[in-house]
């Protein structure tokens, strides 16, 4: 063993394909964009129904609702265009969603306030809360809808609000009930999707399962008094492209399968292992400190090197990340593991490097 510090990325070595942090971010981004694509046509249908409904009562309540409806109809396609090209589409998604209750509030004000037939339309943005946001976001969104509901009715005309109090109470109840029921349905759908957690080639857990596991670890206490530390091992087969190029992809698949079996068998009970992309594999070691993580990483490295699947010499580079004292921050852990893996690649491969540490172990 000899000490080596992590090295900055330079042009001397091409960065490994895509960092785990980037993979996680892309997965979240694609999930959001997929949800928006699925909802787009239904949103257009809702706008059409809204226009027909308000037009049918326009002789009684006037045409003041037309301006906010037109803004919403034109604004959502514009937001869609920006979110597709944005690295943080959730900002546009949140903004587009937040505009809808605001436009409904404007329509309510324009068509009679507490007496407006449009007040029940506040349930529309409530339907999509669960699909777009986590429980905390749903709570904030519900408060936002109710605030606009009260501002466009009670605040502008308290006297009429008292007269139409039954309508307003029914509107509030409808909003809350819609949020609760739609949230339950969305959570059920997410639970079913999470069950698809196995990589079909290697039998390891896949990215869906990884996101679920990291979510469970995120925020857990980790210090000597409260709880143990946790570690990640990010593993990448060295020069795997040569295996595919020289032996063919069928042989490459066999190599991946045998390496996956070898690594899974070398882990402790309670550890979990995931294929995160190509030839990258991540092991999650709950309760492991740095010494434990390095020992296990070395065991994996040696087992893979000795396995020789299909008679081919295969080695693996491993980046180790261990949670700091305090609470577990999985985004930080992933970034440390990424950086450590790159260092292992840059300093010769077939070695273990600890993120943010001077220690490294090599063959």
N, C-alpha and C positions, 0 to 999 in steps of 0.2 A: 504494500500500500504506500502511496505517496500523496501528500496534500496537494490539492489543486483548487483554485478558486474559480467560480463561474466566470466565464468570458463573455464579453458583449458580442452580439451578432455582427459578423463582418461579411464582406463580399467573398472571403476565401472559401466559405462553405455555404452551399445553398441551404436556406432554412428548410427544416423538415416540413413536409407538405402543408399542414395546416395545424395550428395549435389547438389543443383541447379547449382552451378558452374561446377561441374563434368558432369552433364546432358547436359549443354550447350556445353561443350567441346566435349563430345562424339557425340553429334548431328552434330557438324561441322566436326569432324573426319570422321564419317560415310558418310557424304555427299561427302567429298573428295574421300574417298575410293570407293564409289559407282560409282562416275564419272570415276575413273581410271579403274575399272572393265569393265565398259561399253565401254571404248575406246580401251581396250587392243587388241581385235581381229582386230579392224579397223586399229590400228597402225601397226600390223603385215602385213595387206594387203597393206598399204602404202609402207612399206619397200620392199615388193615383187615387187610392181609396179616400185619403184625407181630402184631396181636392174635390172629388165628387160629393163627399159628405158636406163640406163647407159651402160648395156652390149651391147645393139644394136648399140651404137656409139663407143664402146671401140676400134675397129680397127682404128678409126680416132683420138680419144682423149687419148687413153692409158688406162691402168688398175690401175692407181694410186688411183682411187676412191674406190677400193675394201676394203682397210684397214679401212678407217673411217666408211664405211657402216657396216663392220663386227663388229667394236667396238660398234656401236649403236645397232645393232641387239642383241648382247650379253649383253650390258649394261642395257637395259631397263628391261628385266626379273629380273636382279639382283636388280635393284632399286625397282621393284615391291615387291620382297621378303622382303626387309628391311622396306618398307613403311607400309606393313601390320602389322608388329610387333612394329612399332614406335608409341610413344605417340604424336609425332609431325610429322605426315606423310607429311604435306605440305612442309617440308624442302626437303624431297626426291622427291616429285612431282615437286617442283621448280627446283631442280637439274637435274632431268631427262629431264624436258622440256628444260632447258637451254642448255643441251648437244646437242640437235637436231640441232639448228641453227649452233652450233660450228662444228658439223660433216658435215653439208651441206657446210659450208664455206671451210672446208678442201677438200671436194670433188670438189668444184668449183676451188680452187687453183690447185688441181691435174689434172684437165681436161681443163685447158686453161684460167683461170681467167675471164677477161671480155668477152672472146669468148666462154666460157663454156656453153653447153646446160643445165647445171644443175642450172643456176642462178634462174630460175623460181621456183625451189623447195623451195626457202625461204618462199614461201607462205604457205607451209605445217605447220610449227609451228605457223604461224599467225592465222591459222584456229582455233587452240585450245586455243588461249589466253583467249577468253571470257569465256570458260568453266572452266578454272582453276583459274583465277584471278579476283579481283575486278577492277573497272575502273582505279585506280592508278597503280595497277600491270600491267594492259593492256598497259598503257602509257609507263611504264618502259620497258616492254617486246618488244614493238614496236621499241623503240629507240635501244634496244639491237640487234634486228634482222637487222635493217637498218645499224647499226655500223658494224656488221659482213659482211653484204652485200657489203658495200663500202670498207671494209678492204680487202676482198677477190677479189675485182675487180679493183677499181680505185687505191687503195694504192699500189698494187703489180705491176701494169703495166699501168701507166697513159696514155701512148701513145695509147695502144690498147683500153683503156677505151674511149678515144676520138673517136676512129674509130667505136666502137660499142655503142656509146652513146644512140642510139635509143632503143637498147635492155635494157640498164641499166635504162633508164627512164621508160620503160614499166614494168620492174621488180619492181621498187620502187612503181609505181602506183598500181600494182597488190597486193603488200604487204599491202599497206594502205587500199585499197578497201576491201581486205579480212578481215582485222582486224575490220573495221567498220561494214560490213555486218554480220560477224559471231557474233560480239558482240551484235548486234541488235536482232538476232535470239535467242541467249542464254538468253538475258534479257526477251524476250517474253516468253520463256519456264519457267523461274523463276517466272514471274508474274502469269502464270497459276498455278504453283505449290502452290504459296502463297495463292491462293484462297481456297485451301483446309485447312481451318483454324479452324474447329469446332471439338471438342471432341465428338464422337458419343454417349457416355454414359451420360455425364452430360450436354451437350449443351454449355459448356464453351469453350472459345478459347483454342487452343492447342499450342504445342511448336512452330510450324511454325509461328503462329500469334504472339507469344511472342517474337521470334527473330526479327520479323519485327518491333514490337513496341519498343523494346529496342534499335534497330538500329536507330529509329526515335529520341529517347531521347538522345542517345550517343553524347556527344560533345556540347549539348545545354548549353548556359550560365545560371548560377544560383547564383545570389547574389541580394542584396536589390536594387541595381541601375539598373541592366541589366535584370534580369529575376528571376522567382520564383524557389524554390527548388522542388524536386520531391522525392517521397517515394515509397518503395516496402514493401509489407506485405507478408511474406512467411509463409503459414499456413499448419499445419500437424495435422490430426486427431489423437487423443491419443488412443493408444492400439487398433487400428483398426483391427489388426490381430485377436484379440479376437472376434470381431463381426463376421468376416468370419468363424472362427473356431466354434463358438457356435450357430450361426444362419444360417450359410450357405452363399455362395457367392451371391445368388440371393438377400438375405436380405441386404448383404453388398453393392450391387449395388444400392438398393433403398435408403440406408443411404447416399451414395455418391450423388445421385441425389437430395435428399432433402436438404442436406447440401449445395450443389452447388447453389440451388435455393435460400436458405436462405441468403447465403453470397452475392449473386448477388443483391438481393433485398435491402440489407442493405448498399450498396455502394452509393456514390454520383453520380449524373449525370456527365459523363466525365471520371469516373474511369473505368478501365477495369480489367477483372479477367480471369485467365488461369488455366487449369489443366496441371501441368507439369510432373506428374508421380504418379501412384498409388493413394494415398490419400493426395498428396501434391498439394496445390492450391496457386497461386501467384496473388496478387492484385497490380496493378500499379496505383498510386495516383498522377497524374500530378498536380503541383502547391501546394502540401501539405508540410507544415513544420512539425517539430517533434511533436508539440502539436496536430496538425490535425491528423497526422498518428496514434498516440497513442489513440486518441479519437475514430477514426474509427476502429482500431484494437480491442479495448475494446467492441465496439458495435458488431463487428462480433463474438467475443468470447462469449458474453452474448446471442446473438441471437441463435448461434449454441447450446449452453448448454440448452436453454429453449425450443428448437424445439422438441427434443426427437423423432426423426424419427423412425417409426415402434415400438414406445414405448421404445426405447433403449436410455439409458443415453449416450450422446456423448459429448466429450469436444475437444477443439482444442488449440494447442500451436501456438503462432505467434511470428515470428522474424521480427522486424521493422528495415529498413535501410533508412536513409535520405541523400540526396546528399549534399556534402560539398560545401562551397562557391568556385566559380570558374567555372568549366564546369562539366557537368554530365559525370561520368565514370561508365557505367553500369556494367562492370566487378567488379569494387570495390563495387558497391551497392549490387550485387548478393552475393559476398563473405561476406559482413557485415550481410546481411539477413540470410545467411546460419549459420554463427557463432551465431547470436542471437537466431535463432530457436533451435540450439543445446543446448544453455544455458537454454532456456525455458523448454526443455525436461529434462535436467539434474537437474534442480532445482524444479521439482515437477509437471510439465505439467499444462495444463489449465491456462495459463498465457501469458502475453505479455512482451517481452524483447526488448529493443532498442539496436541496434548494436552500439558498441563503446561508450556506455553511461552507467552511473551509475544507471539510473532510470529504474525501472521495475514495472509493475502493475500486481497484481495477485488477485486471487479470495479471 
